[in-house]
Amino acid sequence: MSKQNLSIAIVILNWNGKDLLRQFLPNIIRYSDPVYTTIYLADNASTDDSIEFVKHNFSEVKIIKNDRNYGYAQGYNKALEQVDADIFALVNSDIEATQDWLLPIIDHFHNNPNTIVVQPKILDYKNKQKFEYAGAGGGLLDRLGYPYCRGRVFNTLETDEGQYNDTKKITWASGACFFVRANVFKELEGFDDLYFAHQEEVDLCWRARNRGYDIQYIGTSTVYHVGGATLHNAHWKKTFLNFRNSLFNLVKNAPHYPILVFFRLLLDGVAGLKFLFEGKFIHTWAIILAHFSFYKYCGKMLKKRKKVTPKKSDYFKRNSIVWDYFIRGKKKI
């Protein structure tokens, strides 16, 4: 297919990821045509020798240095101010690219001007027959704003049998491998810096959907993701960020948000009790901290809400994924 003159900036956010870069950067370079792609390492003030390693071994990669660790959201916002391209490809350092991974994505962007974010199929690097937690076959939301994925509901991961080899509009795309039109990313003022990490991609996609743009999943493009390489799933801070930022998403973007927030706070309390009974006290405490942080910044989120027009949409695919999964026992979409 023709590259259609679209320029792609593949931007890899890095913090002390030398070993991941050694393992995965060669494939990204190998399978990215230098005619229309430029690869950047956006370094969040690493204390290892990541930058020196890349300079010495991959001279074609351009280096952007942030002066401290700004996390995913602000780290990318700052780095992308220095990047000029039609499409930003935000790729985790623990992503393994595959041959021709870019071609169907570029083709879709060219032929579908209303699509502003695209995600490929994301499979598990450690078990390549399985979908990976962060993104899988494309992100959806239930009516309470809980994110889940085709191919992954909570901790249940489907085997890839070609069931999601389609091209489909989705609600949100995974930040692990996130393609976005540069002009619309700037129009939306990028990620929300306050999120630091986790669910900032859900927020940006939700804001885009509220403006009438499309988010797309392309199942003919495949990458493999290690997952948890920066912040392990069992880390209390990940619990804190996910619970707090999910509430931020509702206040900023959802119609009838007071009702949704009320029910979500109750369900968060149930989750906190579940962690408590399982002996995971630090995660119960993380949810409590998340709620206090949410109250602290709720006013700021309400001001940001004025910049969008929350509306009902077809992207609320289920009434309650929590009810379906834990009560009805439905483990798949």
C-alpha positions in Angstrom: 0.0 0.0 0.0 1.0 3.6 -0.4 2.3 5.4 2.6 0.0 8.3 1.5 2.6 10.9 2.6 1.6 10.6 6.3 4.6 11.1 8.6 4.8 9.0 11.8 6.7 9.9 14.9 7.2 6.7 17.0 7.8 8.1 20.5 9.0 5.7 23.2 8.7 7.1 26.8 11.5 5.7 28.9 12.4 5.7 32.6 15.3 3.5 33.5 14.4 1.0 30.8 17.8 0.1 29.3 17.1 -3.6 29.4 13.7 -3.2 27.7 15.2 -0.9 25.0 17.9 -3.5 24.3 15.3 -6.2 23.9 12.5 -4.4 22.0 13.9 -1.3 20.2 15.6 -3.3 17.4 12.3 -4.7 16.2 10.7 -1.3 16.2 13.5 0.0 14.0 13.6 -3.0 11.8 9.8 -2.9 11.0 9.5 0.9 10.7 10.2 2.4 7.3 12.6 5.4 7.7 11.1 7.1 4.7 8.0 8.0 6.7 8.8 7.3 10.3 11.1 8.9 12.8 11.8 7.2 16.1 12.2 9.2 19.3 13.3 8.2 22.8 11.5 10.5 25.3 13.5 10.1 28.5 11.9 10.9 31.9 15.2 11.7 33.6 16.4 8.1 33.9 19.2 7.4 36.4 20.5 4.4 34.4 22.5 4.8 31.2 19.5 4.4 28.9 20.4 7.5 26.9 24.0 6.6 26.4 23.1 3.0 25.4 20.7 4.3 22.7 23.1 6.9 21.4 25.8 4.3 21.1 23.8 1.5 19.6 20.9 3.2 17.7 22.2 6.4 16.3 19.1 6.8 14.2 16.9 7.3 17.3 16.4 11.0 18.3 16.7 11.8 22.0 14.3 14.0 24.0 15.3 14.7 27.6 12.7 15.6 30.2 14.2 17.2 33.3 12.4 14.9 35.7 10.1 11.9 35.8 6.7 13.4 34.8 4.9 10.0 34.4 3.1 8.9 31.3 0.7 11.8 30.9 2.9 14.9 31.4 6.0 13.1 30.2 4.4 12.6 26.8 2.9 16.1 26.7 6.3 17.7 27.2 8.1 15.4 24.8 5.5 15.8 22.0 5.9 19.6 22.1 9.3 18.9 20.4 8.0 16.5 17.8 6.7 17.3 14.3 4.6 14.7 12.5 1.2 13.9 11.2 0.7 10.9 13.5 2.1 10.4 17.0 2.7 6.7 17.8 3.1 6.4 21.5 4.7 3.1 22.1 5.7 1.6 25.5 9.3 0.4 25.8 8.1 -3.1 26.5 6.2 -3.5 23.1 7.5 -6.0 20.5 6.6 -4.8 17.0 5.8 -7.2 14.2 6.4 -7.0 10.5 4.0 -4.6 8.7 2.5 -3.5 12.0 2.3 0.1 10.8 0.8 -0.5 7.3 -2.9 -1.1 8.1 -2.9 1.7 10.7 -1.5 4.2 8.3 -3.9 3.1 5.6 -6.8 3.5 8.0 -5.8 7.0 9.0 -5.5 8.0 5.4 -8.9 6.7 4.4 -10.8 7.7 7.5 -10.2 11.4 8.3 -12.6 11.3 11.3 -10.6 8.6 13.0 -8.1 10.3 15.4 -6.9 7.4 17.6 -6.0 3.9 16.6 -4.9 0.8 18.5 -3.6 -2.5 17.1 -4.3 -5.9 18.5 -2.2 -6.3 21.7 -1.2 -9.8 22.7 0.8 -11.0 25.7 4.6 -11.2 25.1 4.9 -13.9 27.8 2.1 -16.0 26.3 1.6 -15.0 22.7 -1.6 -17.0 22.2 -3.3 -14.8 24.8 -4.6 -11.2 24.7 -2.7 -8.8 27.0 -4.4 -7.0 29.8 -3.6 -3.4 28.7 -5.8 -3.0 25.6 -6.3 -6.5 24.2 -8.8 -6.3 21.3 -9.9 -2.7 22.0 -11.3 -0.8 25.0 -14.9 -0.3 26.0 -16.8 1.2 28.9 -19.9 0.1 30.8 -22.6 2.5 31.9 -20.8 3.1 35.2 -17.6 4.1 33.4 -15.7 0.9 34.1 -13.2 0.2 31.4 -12.8 -3.3 30.0 -11.6 -4.8 26.7 -12.6 -7.1 24.0 -10.5 -10.2 24.9 -10.0 -9.1 28.5 -12.6 -8.6 31.2 -11.0 -7.9 34.6 -8.4 -10.6 35.0 -9.9 -13.1 32.4 -7.8 -13.1 29.2 -9.1 -14.8 26.1 -7.0 -16.9 23.7 -6.5 -15.3 20.4 -8.3 -17.4 17.8 -8.9 -14.7 15.3 -12.1 -13.5 16.9 -10.9 -9.9 17.0 -9.1 -9.7 13.6 -11.6 -7.0 12.7 -11.6 -3.3 12.3 -14.0 -1.8 14.8 -14.9 1.5 16.5 -14.1 1.3 20.1 -14.4 3.6 23.2 -10.8 3.9 24.1 -7.4 2.8 22.9 -4.6 1.4 25.1 -1.8 3.8 26.0 0.7 0.9 25.5 0.5 1.4 21.7 -1.5 4.5 21.0 -1.6 6.2 17.6 -3.1 9.7 17.5 -3.4 12.5 14.9 -1.0 15.2 16.1 -3.3 18.1 15.2 -6.2 16.7 17.2 -3.9 15.7 20.1 -3.0 19.4 20.3 -6.6 20.5 19.9 -7.5 18.4 22.9 -4.6 19.8 24.8 -3.0 16.4 25.2 -3.2 14.2 28.2 -4.3 15.5 31.5 -1.1 16.1 33.5 -2.8 15.5 36.8 -3.4 11.8 36.0 0.4 11.1 36.1 -0.3 7.5 34.7 -3.2 5.1 34.1 -6.5 6.0 32.4 -5.2 9.2 30.8 -5.8 7.5 27.5 -9.4 6.7 28.4 -9.9 10.3 29.3 -8.4 11.6 26.1 -10.4 9.2 24.0 -13.6 10.1 25.9 -13.0 13.8 25.3 -12.4 13.0 21.6 -15.6 11.0 21.4 -17.6 13.8 23.0 -16.3 16.0 20.1 -17.6 13.6 17.5 -14.3 11.9 16.6 -13.8 8.1 16.2 -11.5 5.8 18.0 -10.6 2.7 16.1 -9.2 -0.8 16.7 -7.2 -2.4 13.8 -7.0 -6.2 14.3 -4.8 -6.8 11.3 -1.9 -5.0 13.1 -0.4 -6.9 16.0 2.1 -6.1 18.8 3.2 -8.0 21.9 3.2 -6.3 25.3 5.1 -7.4 28.4 2.9 -5.4 30.7 3.6 -4.2 34.2 7.2 -3.4 33.3 7.0 0.2 34.7 4.5 -0.3 37.5 3.5 -3.9 38.4 -0.1 -4.8 38.7 0.2 -5.6 42.4 1.7 -2.2 43.3 -0.5 -0.1 45.5 0.2 3.1 43.5 -1.4 1.5 40.5 -4.5 0.8 42.5 -4.5 4.4 43.7 -4.1 5.9 40.2 -6.7 3.6 38.6 -9.4 4.2 41.2 -8.8 8.0 41.4 -8.4 8.6 37.7 -11.5 6.6 36.8 -13.5 8.9 39.0 -11.8 11.9 37.3 -13.0 10.5 33.9 -16.6 10.5 35.1 -16.6 14.1 36.4 -14.9 15.4 33.2 -16.7 13.4 30.5 -19.8 11.5 31.5 -23.4 12.6 31.3 -25.3 12.5 34.6 -21.9 12.2 36.4 -23.2 12.9 40.0 -25.3 9.6 39.9 -22.4 7.7 38.4 -19.9 9.0 40.9 -22.2 8.1 43.8 -22.5 4.5 42.6 -18.9 4.2 41.9 -17.9 5.4 45.3 -20.1 2.7 46.8 -18.6 0.0 44.6 -15.1 1.3 45.4 -16.0 0.7 49.0 -17.0 -2.9 48.2 -13.7 -3.3 46.4 -11.8 -1.9 49.4 -13.6 -4.5 51.7 -12.7 -7.3 49.3 -9.0 -6.3 49.4 -9.3 -6.1 53.2 -10.7 -9.6 53.5 -8.0 -10.9 51.2 -5.4 -9.4 53.5 -4.3 -6.8 50.9 -4.5 -4.0 53.3 -2.3 -1.7 51.3 -4.7 -1.7 48.4 -7.6 -0.9 50.7 -5.6 2.1 51.9 -4.8 3.0 48.3 -8.5 3.2 47.5 -9.1 5.5 50.6 -6.2 7.7 49.4 -7.6 7.7 45.9 -11.0 9.0 47.2 -9.3 11.8 49.3 -7.3 12.8 46.3 -10.4 12.8 44.1 -12.2 15.1 46.6 -9.2 17.4 46.6 -9.1 17.8 42.8 -12.8 17.5 42.0 -13.2 21.2 41.6 -10.4 21.3 38.9 -12.1 18.4 37.1 -15.4 20.3 37.1 -13.7 23.3 35.4 -12.2 21.0 32.8 -15.6 19.5 32.2 -16.8 22.9 30.8 -14.4 22.4 27.9 -16.3 19.4 26.6 -19.9 18.5 25.9 -20.7 15.2 27.7 -23.3 13.3 25.7 -25.0 9.9 25.6 -23.4 7.6 23.2 -23.4 4.1 21.8 -20.1 3.3 23.4 -21.6 2.3 26.7 -21.9 -1.4 25.7 -23.0 -3.0 29.0 -25.1 -1.8 31.9 -22.6 -3.2 34.5 -19.5 -5.2 33.7 -19.1 -5.7 37.5 -22.5 -7.3 37.7 -22.0 -9.4 34.6 -18.6 -10.7 35.7 -18.9 -11.2 39.4 -22.6 -12.1 39.8 -23.7 -13.6 36.5 -20.3 -15.2 35.8 -19.9 -13.8 32.3 -16.2 -13.8 31.7 -16.2 -12.8 28.0 -17.7 -10.0 26.0 
